[in-house]
Amino acid sequence: MTDGNTEYGRKAFKRAPSHFTDRITAAGEDGWPVEAGRYRLVVSRACPWASRALVSRRLLGLEAALPLAVADPIQDDRSWRFTLDPEGRDPVLGIRFLSQAYHAREPEYTGGVSVPAVVDVPSGRLVTNDYQRITLDLATEWTALHRPGAPDLYPEPLREEIDAVMDGVYRDVNNGVYRAGFATRQDEYETAYADVFRRLDLLSERLRDRRYLVGDTLTEADIRLFTTLVRFDAVYHNHFKCNRSKLAEDPVLWAYVRDLYQTPGFGDTVDFDHIKRHYYLVHTGINPTGILPAGPDLSGWTTPHHREQLGGRPFGDGTPPGPPPAEERVPADHRP
């Protein structure tokens, strides 16, 4: 049982920068070299920031090299919990709460406990919770451990354009829905609401005649937009009051996100049950009744999108990832 986090929706929203920003790199400059099996990626399937890492890890074929710990979508004020595992402990790290790895790294730490997080298994210490950097490093520093045929998600010739697109997406969409949902003043909410839909309109126009955001293949930019769009109608439209229109009412964005959802490595990481239960049951300042909506109807996610008519090569010169490991598959009743 949890009381949720009663502060959500009751105090002004400000996204804190990541406190632990060490990097895991091929050369190990920060003392953390890339090494198969050494680290554990802790995620919640409910969290869009963690979902970026889930998608990247699948596309790059890093499942064996970077094992996964999945937290319960219902967190409490003691942080993300491993109550999905036997005896409520992560079977590898042996901890009940992600905060224990944070305190193993910095005993006096009093800040927030966020996912995604990468933990050093031998020491049990947190390495990084830098959600903006983790996936970029998976794409560029972990290349020796990528699967054969892995796509280049952050191609060097396109990085300037990718960064520019991601900056607008982060500010107005990824973070914008939270600024709207957690606003405590009408003017804060209306500013964030306007930013969200202004950017979505710009993205819709950009994607009208191109299959992907940058270039003709999947990149980090598509991953970062996808993880917000896939939650939009189920959560942000109602719960966060981003209700000018549903994503399904924009023909371009709805086809685009369905195209991604149906691409191996994207939709097979999405757990709609975890998403809904986290937002509606944890954010008690916004949803004090704890009523979990029955909808929306998810059947549209698997309908034809016809975006292949725009061309594009999802994986460039590479290949799609194989099916997810059996232990990581999303239950059938948690997806369309």
C-alpha positions as CSV (number, residue, x, y, z in Angstrom):
1,M,0.0,0.0,0.0
2,T,1.2,3.5,-0.7
3,D,0.0,7.0,0.0
4,G,1.5,8.1,-3.3
5,N,3.1,11.5,-3.5
6,T,0.8,14.1,-2.2
7,E,3.1,16.9,-3.4
8,Y,2.3,16.4,-7.1
9,G,0.0,19.1,-8.2
10,R,0.4,21.0,-4.9
11,K,3.7,22.8,-5.5
12,A,5.2,24.6,-8.4
13,F,6.8,22.3,-10.9
14,K,10.5,22.5,-11.7
15,R,12.4,19.7,-13.3
16,A,15.6,19.2,-11.3
17,P,18.9,18.6,-13.2
18,S,20.4,15.2,-12.8
19,H,22.6,15.1,-9.7
20,F,24.7,12.1,-10.7
21,T,26.2,12.7,-14.1
22,D,29.1,10.3,-14.3
23,R,29.3,8.7,-17.7
24,I,30.0,5.1,-18.7
25,T,32.3,5.4,-21.6
26,A,34.5,3.2,-23.8
27,A,37.6,4.7,-22.3
28,G,36.2,4.9,-18.7
29,E,37.2,8.6,-18.1
30,D,34.9,8.9,-15.1
31,G,36.0,5.6,-13.7
32,W,33.2,3.6,-15.2
33,P,34.3,1.7,-18.4
34,V,31.8,0.0,-20.6
35,E,31.8,-3.6,-19.5
36,A,29.2,-6.3,-20.4
37,G,27.2,-7.4,-17.3
38,R,28.8,-5.0,-14.9
39,Y,25.9,-2.5,-14.7
40,R,22.2,-2.8,-14.1
41,L,19.7,-0.4,-15.8
42,V,16.8,0.4,-13.4
43,V,13.6,1.6,-15.1
44,S,9.9,2.0,-14.7
45,R,7.9,1.2,-17.7
46,A,5.6,4.0,-16.6
47,C,8.2,6.7,-16.9
48,P,8.8,8.4,-20.3
49,W,12.4,9.2,-19.4
50,A,13.2,5.6,-18.5
51,S,11.3,4.4,-21.6
52,R,13.9,6.2,-23.8
53,A,16.5,3.9,-22.3
54,L,14.3,0.8,-22.9
55,V,13.8,1.6,-26.5
56,S,17.5,2.4,-27.1
57,R,18.7,-0.7,-25.4
58,R,16.3,-2.8,-27.5
59,L,17.2,-1.2,-30.8
60,L,21.0,-1.5,-30.1
61,G,20.7,-5.1,-28.8
62,L,22.2,-4.4,-25.4
63,E,19.8,-6.7,-23.4
64,A,22.5,-9.1,-22.4
65,A,25.2,-6.5,-21.9
66,L,23.1,-4.2,-19.7
67,P,20.6,-6.3,-17.7
68,L,17.3,-4.7,-16.6
69,A,15.6,-4.1,-13.3
70,V,11.9,-3.0,-13.6
71,A,10.4,-1.1,-10.7
72,D,6.8,-1.1,-9.6
73,P,4.8,1.6,-11.3
74,I,3.4,2.6,-7.9
75,Q,6.1,4.4,-6.2
76,D,5.8,6.0,-2.7
77,D,7.7,8.7,-0.8
78,R,10.5,6.2,-0.2
79,S,11.2,6.0,-4.0
80,W,10.9,3.4,-6.7
81,R,10.2,0.0,-5.2
82,F,11.1,-3.5,-6.4
83,T,7.8,-5.0,-5.3
84,L,7.4,-6.8,-8.7
85,D,10.3,-9.1,-7.7
86,P,10.1,-12.0,-5.3
87,E,10.2,-10.9,-1.6
88,G,10.2,-7.3,-2.9
89,R,13.9,-7.2,-3.6
90,D,15.8,-6.8,-6.9
91,P,17.3,-10.2,-7.3
92,V,20.7,-8.9,-8.4
93,L,21.2,-5.8,-6.3
94,G,19.4,-7.2,-3.3
95,I,17.7,-3.9,-2.5
96,R,14.0,-3.0,-1.9
97,F,14.2,0.6,-3.0
98,L,16.2,2.4,-5.6
99,S,17.1,5.0,-3.1
100,Q,19.4,2.5,-1.4
101,A,21.7,2.6,-4.5
102,Y,21.7,6.4,-4.3
103,H,22.7,6.3,-0.7
104,A,25.4,3.7,-1.3
105,R,26.9,6.3,-3.7
106,E,26.3,9.4,-1.5
107,P,25.1,8.6,2.1
108,E,23.9,12.1,2.8
109,Y,22.0,12.5,-0.4
110,T,18.5,14.1,0.1
111,G,17.4,14.8,-3.4
112,G,15.0,13.1,-5.7
113,V,15.3,9.4,-6.8
114,S,14.6,9.1,-10.5
115,V,14.7,6.6,-13.3
116,P,16.4,5.7,-15.5
117,A,19.3,4.9,-13.3
118,V,22.4,2.8,-13.9
119,V,23.8,1.0,-10.9
120,D,27.3,-0.6,-10.6
121,V,26.5,-4.2,-9.6
122,P,29.7,-5.1,-7.7
123,S,29.5,-2.1,-5.4
124,G,25.7,-1.5,-5.4
125,R,26.4,2.2,-6.0
126,L,24.5,4.4,-8.4
127,V,26.6,5.5,-11.4
128,T,24.3,7.9,-13.1
129,N,20.7,9.2,-13.3
130,D,21.5,11.5,-16.2
131,Y,18.4,10.8,-18.3
132,Q,19.5,13.2,-21.0
133,R,22.9,11.5,-21.5
134,I,22.3,7.8,-20.8
135,T,20.8,7.0,-24.2
136,L,23.3,9.1,-26.1
137,D,26.1,7.1,-24.5
138,L,24.4,3.8,-25.2
139,A,24.4,4.9,-28.9
140,T,27.9,6.2,-29.1
141,E,30.0,4.7,-26.2
142,W,28.7,1.1,-26.1
143,T,29.2,0.4,-29.8
144,A,31.6,-2.6,-29.1
145,L,28.6,-4.4,-27.5
146,H,25.9,-3.4,-30.0
147,R,24.2,-6.3,-31.9
148,P,25.1,-6.9,-35.5
149,G,22.9,-4.7,-37.6
150,A,22.2,-2.2,-34.9
151,P,21.1,1.2,-36.2
152,D,23.2,4.4,-35.7
153,L,20.8,6.4,-33.5
154,Y,23.0,9.5,-33.2
155,P,24.8,9.7,-36.6
156,E,27.6,12.3,-36.4
157,P,26.7,14.2,-39.6
158,L,23.2,14.8,-38.3
159,R,23.9,15.6,-34.6
160,E,23.5,19.3,-34.9
161,E,20.0,19.0,-36.4
162,I,19.1,16.1,-34.0
163,D,20.1,18.2,-31.1
164,A,18.1,21.2,-32.3
165,V,15.0,19.1,-32.8
166,M,15.4,17.4,-29.5
167,D,15.8,20.7,-27.7
168,G,12.4,21.9,-28.8
169,V,10.8,18.6,-28.2
170,Y,12.2,18.4,-24.7
171,R,11.2,22.0,-23.7
172,D,7.7,22.1,-25.1
173,V,6.6,18.4,-25.3
174,N,8.5,16.1,-23.0
175,N,8.7,18.7,-20.2
176,G,5.8,20.8,-21.4
177,V,3.1,18.2,-20.5
178,Y,4.5,18.0,-17.0
179,R,4.6,21.8,-16.6
180,A,0.9,21.8,-17.6
181,G,-0.1,18.9,-15.4
182,F,1.7,20.0,-12.3
183,A,0.9,23.8,-12.6
184,T,-0.4,25.4,-9.5
185,R,-1.5,28.7,-11.1
186,Q,-3.7,29.3,-14.1
187,D,-1.2,31.4,-16.0
188,E,1.5,28.7,-15.6
189,Y,-0.9,26.1,-16.9
190,E,-2.0,28.1,-19.9
191,T,1.6,29.0,-20.9
192,A,2.6,25.3,-20.8
193,Y,-0.6,24.2,-22.6
194,A,0.1,26.7,-25.4
195,D,3.7,25.5,-25.7
196,V,2.7,21.9,-25.9
197,F,0.3,22.4,-28.8
198,R,2.3,25.0,-30.6
199,R,5.2,22.5,-30.7
200,L,2.9,19.5,-31.6
201,D,1.5,21.6,-34.5
202,L,5.1,22.3,-35.7
203,L,6.0,18.7,-35.5
204,S,2.9,17.6,-37.3
205,E,3.9,19.9,-40.2
206,R,7.5,18.7,-40.2
207,L,6.4,15.1,-40.4
208,R,3.7,15.6,-43.0
209,D,6.1,14.6,-45.9
210,R,8.9,12.9,-44.1
211,R,8.8,9.6,-42.2
212,Y,11.2,10.5,-39.4
213,L,12.2,13.7,-37.6
214,V,15.8,13.9,-38.9
215,G,17.1,12.1,-42.0
216,D,15.5,9.0,-43.4
217,T,16.2,6.6,-40.5
218,L,15.3,6.3,-36.9
219,T,17.3,8.5,-34.5
220,E,17.4,9.5,-30.9
221,A,15.0,12.4,-31.8
222,D,12.3,9.9,-32.7
223,I,12.8,8.0,-29.5
224,R,12.4,11.1,-27.4
225,L,9.3,12.2,-29.1
226,F,7.7,8.7,-29.1
227,T,7.9,8.2,-25.4
228,T,5.7,11.3,-24.8
229,L,3.3,10.8,-27.7
230,V,2.6,7.2,-26.7
231,R,1.3,8.4,-23.3
232,F,-0.6,11.4,-24.7
233,D,-4.2,10.1,-25.1
234,A,-4.0,7.7,-22.2
235,V,-2.6,10.2,-19.6
236,Y,-1.6,13.7,-20.7
237,H,-4.9,14.6,-22.5
238,N,-7.0,14.1,-19.4
239,H,-4.7,13.8,-16.3
240,F,-2.4,16.7,-17.3
241,K,-5.2,18.7,-18.9
242,C,-3.5,18.9,-22.3
243,N,-7.0,18.6,-23.8
244,R,-7.1,20.9,-26.9
245,S,-7.2,17.7,-28.9
246,K,-6.2,14.1,-28.7
247,L,-3.2,12.8,-30.6
248,A,-5.6,10.5,-32.5
249,E,-7.2,13.6,-33.9
250,D,-4.1,14.7,-35.7
251,P,-3.8,12.5,-38.8
252,V,0.0,13.0,-39.2
253,L,1.1,12.6,-35.6
254,W,-1.3,9.7,-35.0
255,A,0.1,7.8,-38.1
256,Y,3.7,8.7,-37.1
257,V,3.4,7.3,-33.5
258,R,1.6,4.2,-34.8
259,D,4.4,3.7,-37.3
260,L,6.9,3.8,-34.4
261,Y,4.8,1.7,-32.1
262,Q,4.6,-1.0,-34.7
263,T,8.4,-0.9,-35.3
264,P,10.3,-3.6,-33.3
265,G,12.0,-2.1,-30.3
266,F,9.3,0.6,-29.7
267,G,5.8,-0.8,-29.0
268,D,7.2,-4.0,-27.4
269,T,8.6,-1.9,-24.6
270,V,5.3,-0.1,-23.8
271,D,3.2,-1.2,-20.9
272,F,-0.1,0.8,-20.9
273,D,-1.2,-0.7,-17.6
274,H,1.9,0.5,-15.8
275,I,1.6,3.9,-17.5
276,K,-2.0,4.5,-16.3
277,R,-1.5,3.1,-12.8
278,H,1.5,5.2,-12.2
279,Y,0.1,8.6,-13.2
280,Y,-3.4,8.1,-11.9
281,L,-2.5,6.4,-8.6
282,V,0.7,8.1,-7.6
283,H,-0.2,11.7,-8.4
284,T,-2.7,12.0,-5.6
285,G,-2.4,15.8,-5.6
286,I,-4.0,15.7,-9.1
287,N,-6.2,12.7,-8.8
288,P,-7.1,12.5,-5.1
289,T,-9.9,9.9,-5.6
290,G,-7.5,7.4,-7.0
291,I,-9.9,6.4,-9.7
292,L,-8.2,4.6,-12.6
293,P,-9.8,5.3,-15.9
294,A,-11.0,2.4,-17.9
295,G,-10.1,3.8,-21.3
296,P,-9.0,4.8,-23.7
297,D,-9.6,2.1,-26.4
298,L,-6.2,0.9,-27.4
299,S,-7.2,-1.1,-30.5
300,G,-6.1,1.7,-32.9
301,W,-2.5,1.2,-32.1
302,T,-2.2,-1.8,-34.4
303,T,-4.1,-0.4,-37.3
304,P,-2.3,0.4,-40.6
305,H,-0.5,3.7,-40.7
306,H,0.7,3.9,-44.3
307,R,3.8,5.9,-43.4
308,E,5.9,3.5,-45.4
309,Q,4.7,5.3,-48.4
310,L,6.9,8.2,-47.4
311,G,10.0,6.0,-47.9
312,G,12.7,6.0,-45.2
313,R,14.7,3.1,-43.9
314,P,13.9,2.5,-40.3
315,F,17.2,0.9,-39.4
316,G,19.4,2.4,-42.1
317,D,21.7,-0.3,-43.5
318,G,21.0,-2.4,-40.4
319,T,18.3,-4.8,-39.3
320,P,15.4,-4.8,-36.8
321,P,16.0,-6.3,-33.4
322,G,14.8,-9.7,-32.6
323,P,12.0,-10.4,-30.1
324,P,12.5,-9.2,-26.6
325,P,13.8,-11.8,-24.0
326,A,10.9,-13.8,-22.5
327,E,11.4,-12.3,-19.1
328,E,11.1,-8.8,-20.4
329,R,8.0,-9.2,-22.5
330,V,5.1,-6.9,-21.7
331,P,2.0,-9.0,-20.7
332,A,-0.5,-9.4,-23.4
333,D,-3.2,-7.7,-21.3
334,H,-1.1,-4.6,-20.8
335,R,-1.0,-3.8,-24.6
336,P,-3.4,-3.4,-27.5
